[in-house]
């Protein structure tokens, strides 16, 4: 998909990946409806994009208003060509120590919200021959200890993307699923950074991840896994998950004290 002139609804637009992605998309000539609950940050980003973006402050956990978010974006842009679901939450905790409210918020924002936004956007994307882009994670193909809810939500997002792609075959609407590995953004806590250093976890800069997302959209990619050797491990885990269990056993023990930090 050529981005010049495209009308894009982007969630999580005030986040580490979202803000950079908004900039990259407008630099390519797209017009973007920026959606995030941080109204102040959103307005600052909008002003910095020189009139090529519209700010739509919204709490994406407010399910009854998701249809309104899509409609506001459609009216502001004069239609929709692309929905990019970036907004997300994560938590690095043992499951039995996790706050049930946090568990529910992770599943709702990472999975239920993209489902509902896509449902609302599909009639407009059918008109334009558009595309849905879901930003997942390596954690959506390899379940990591201490990230149970986050992994579950991203496994679900990957399954949703695959099923929707098959459902929409021949409709003119494409579906892209992009799975970064760990990214250096404010989404990660200090405990995650300390853990990643202890186990030698690879972490990418958000600028590079955004470049990969834009390239995947350019190429109408169906899916893309970012980072080596993680994308190799994804394939191994799909074929030989018990082998990966053994490979991760020692790492899991190293990770545990960081996950239990208060």
N, C-alpha and C positions, 0 to 999 in steps of 0.2 A: 504494500500500500504506500503510495506516495503521499507524504504528509502535507505538502503544499495545499493550503486552502481547506484542510480537513477540520471538522468540528468535533472536539474531543471533550468528554467528561472524565475528569481525573480525580479519583478519591485519594485521601491521604496527602493532599497537595502541600501541606505545610511541614511534612516530615522530611527526613534526610534524603530519601530517594525521591519522594514526590516533588519537592521544590526544585531539585536539579532536573528532574524529568520535565517539569513544566517549562523550564528555561530552554531545554533542548528542543522540545516540541515547537515552541514559538519561534525559535531560531530557524526551524525548518519551514516556517510559514503557516503553521497550524494555529487555530484559535481554540483556546482552552477554557472550559468552565472548571474552576478550581474549587474542590469541595474538601472541607476540613472543619472540625469543631473549633479550632483556634482562629477566631475571627480577626484578631489583631495581626497575627502572623500572616494570615491569608491576604489581608489588605495590603500589607507591606510587600508581599510577593507580587500581587497584582500590579501595584504601582511600578515595581521594578521591571515588569514585562512590557511596558510601553504601549498599553492599550490593546494588547493582543490576548487578554485574558479577562474573564469575569469571575468575581469572587462569590461563592455561594456558601456562607457559613452554615453548617448543619451538623447535628449529632447523628452519626450513622447508626447508632444503637436505638434511635427513635424510629422503630420499624414502621409505624403508621405514616410517617412523613417521607419515606423513601420515594414514593411515587411523585411527591411534590418536588423533591430534589431533581429527579430526572426531567420533569416538566419545566422547571425553572431553567435548567441547562439548555433544553431544547429551544425554549423561547429566546433565551439570551443569545444563542448561537445561530438560530434559524434552522435548526435540525441537528442530527447527530450522525457522525460517521464512525466514531470509536468510543468505546467505554473501556477505561483502564482502571482495574480494581487493584489499588496499591495499599489502601489503609489496612493496618493490622496491629495486633497486640501479641506480646509473648510473655511467658513467665518461666523462670528457671527455678523450680521448686519440686521437692518430693510430692507426689500426688496426695498423700494422706495429710500433708501439712498445708495444702493449698486452700485458699479462701474460695468457697463455692461460688461467690459472686464473681471473682476473677475468672474462674473456669468458664462460667456462663458467658461472660463478656468476650473472652477469647473466641469461643465457638461462634457467637453471634456476629462479631465484627469480621472475623477472618473467613467465615463460611456462609452464614445465613445472609449477611448483608450483600455480598456479591451475587448470591442466588436471586435475591429480591430485586436488586438494582438491574440485573440482567433481564429479569422477567419484564420489568417496566420499560427497559430501553429497547427490547427486541422489535416491537412494531416500527420504531423509527430507524433502527439499523437495517431492517428488511427493506425499507424504502430507499435507503442510501447504498445498499450493498456493503455494509460496514463490517466491523470486527469487534469482538470482545477479547480483551487481553487481561489475563489473570496472573498476578505476580505471586507465585508460590514460594517454594523453598526446597532445598535438598532434604529438609526435615519432613517433606511431604512424600518422600520415596524411601527414606531410611528413618525408622523410628528411633529417636535418641532418648536414652534415660534422662530423667529429670526435666524433660520437655514434653511430657505426655499430652497435655492439652494442645500445645502449639503444634506438635506433630500430628495429632488427630485432626486438627482444623485444616492443616495443609494437605494431608492425605485426602480429606474430603474435597478440598478445592481442586486438587489434581483429578479426582474422579469425576467431579462436576464438569470440569473442562473437557475431559475425554468423552463423557456421555453427550454433552451439548454439541460438541463438534460432529459426532455421528448423527445426532438428531437434526442438525441444520445442514447436513450435506445436500448440496443442490439448491439451497435457498439463496445463495449469494452472500450469506453472512459467515465469516470465518471466526475461528476461536484459536487463540494462542495462549499457551501456558509456559511461563518462564520461571525457572527455579534457580535463584541465586544460592550460593552457600552463604556462610556468615558474612555480614556486611558491617563496616564500621559506622554505625549511626547511633543516635541517642536512644534508640529502641533498646539497646543493650545496657544492662546494669553494670556497675563496677564488678560485681561477682562474676558476671559472664566474661568480662575482659580478663580478670585474674585467672579464671578457669581456662580460658582459651590459651593463655600464655603457658600455663602449667602442662597442658596436654599437646601443645603445638598445633592448635586448630588454625587452619587457614582462614584469614578474614580479608575481604576485598574492600577497596575504596568505593564509595557510592558513585563517584564519577565514572569509573569503569563499568559498573553495573548498568548505569543509565545508558552508556554507549551501546551495551549489548542489547538492552531492551529496544532501543530505537532501531538497531540493525535488524532485530527479529521482526519488528513491525514492517520495516522496509521490504523484507523478504517474504512476508506473509507466512512466517514459520508456524508450524503446528505446535511444536514445543521446543524448548531449549533449556539445557542444564548448563550452569556456569561453573567453571573452575575444575581443574584437574589436580588430584586424582578423584575428586568427589563424584564427578559424573561417571567415572569408571565404577566406583563403589555402588552407585545406583544400579547399574546393570548387574553387578555381582549379587547385590542384595535381592534383586528380583528373581534370580536363578537359584542362589544358594544362601538363603537368609541365616541358616544355622552356622554357616562358616563365618558370617559377619558377627553373629552373637559371640563367637570365640574371639574374634579380632578386637571387639570392643570391650571385652570383659575387664581388662586391666584399666583401660581409659575410664570406664564407668566408676571404678573405685577411686580414681584420682579426682573425678568430677564431684563425687558425693559431698565432701566437706564444703565445697563452694556453694552447692545447691542448698545446703542447710544453714548458710549464713543468715543471720537476722538483720 
